Amino acid sequence: MQQPHSVYEPFGWHHWPEDFWFSYQFRRGLGETQEGGGAVSEVFQAGSKIIPGDRESWFKEWTHIADRNDRRGDEALGNGHLRTAMNCWLRAANYYREAEFWLDGHDPRRLATYTLCESASAKAFTRFTPAAEVVEIPYENGTTLPAYFIRSANGGDRQPVLISVGGLDSFKDELWFMTGRGAVQRGMSVLLVDGPGQGGALRRHKLPTRYDYEVPIGACIDWLERRSDVDTSRIAVSGSSLGGYYAARAASMEPRLAACISHGAIWDIHARWKVRDDSHGLAGHMTWVFGAKNMAEATEIAKPFTLDGVLEHMKCPYLIIHGGHDVLGVEAVRTVYDYAVKHGVKATLRLTTEEETGAEHCQHDNPTLGQELMLDWLADVFGIDQAALAFTPG
């Protein structure tokens, strides 16, 4: 039987037309190559060997190119080639993130592979100038939230800060390629953090998600306020995908935030999920993140995950950026924006188009465009004169 050909859709490259979810995750890894999260040829090399729908082949092929880059980075460091080493480690980190994605939440390889991802990130980040910090944000009941604090090389002594969180399936290491790199380029520090239901908070500390995300974000602000190198009057939050809800909820309930970005509009999780069952392509991930046994239970837990009755409390400027051909839907965008404006929120809506690209969910097909739109907006809100910053090539 002749196999269907790969196609370019309004939301970007669709590698396996017969496998929507594998294609979606592949497109995500492919897009992040342009931000240093991979090499185009390596991503296609892995894709050429992956069997659609075969999660073991997915794990094997992404792990293969991750291990290769991690080893090459170590060897480059030993030879004094630090820039090459850092580039290799960053690629390895994002490949390890891809590798562990389809593993069952209770598969021991998930934490082990995630730990390799963190190790590769840390090897690169801690050799930045200034050196990034691998930190644990004090949270609740003696637990912590894993994070990276990365200062800008050209942002001065006391810098504004973007707290960046992921969503249902993104975590702090990927956020460097989605928001972090763009922030430090524009004179801001960035705190890339795994909140409840994400990254190490879920995998290592067993913390499921929670609807009142002002609590973990508040813990991050508490931590930032103890630093002398942070301008505490200019702390913002961004959240990608499900994090679009997390960020908006936090900024509505946490008055210390000076700006908010929903990188993907989310209005009501329960309303989205009540028509889904355990056959959904991400059902296993959803139930794991929400600490549920099945989708029916996850849907019940999701009932308070709504911006209805919440968003009107937001006092800071608010950007909603959303792919105009988001494969997960665009129906929530107008609801969030109209509700915000109706209740006096200083909201800005930006839909990305097929023509300009970046029309995918969270601009996964063109994360550079997403960063430019988000971080230029935030630089304007913070009053950063980008023309006065010192830039180096690359």
Secondary structure, DSSP 8 states (H G I E B T S, - for coil): ------EEETTEEES-TT-HHHHHHHHHHHHGGGGTT--HHHHHHHHHH--TT-HHHHHHHHHHHHHHHHHHHHHHHHTT-HHHHHHHHHHHHHHHHHHHTTS-TT-HHHHHHHHHHHHHHHHHHTTSSS--EEEEEE-STT-EEEEEEE--TTS-SSEEEEEEE--SS--HHHHIIIIIHHHHHTT-EEEEE--TTSHHHHHTT-----S-THHHHHHHHHHHHT-TTEEEEEEEEEEETHHHHHHHHHHHH-TT--EEEEES--SBHHHHHTT--TTSTTHHHHHHHTT-SSHHHHHHHTTT-B-TTTGGG--S-EEEEEETT-TT-SHHHHHHHHHHHHTT--EEEEEE-TTTS--SGGGTT-HHHHHHHHHHHHHHHHT--GGGS-----
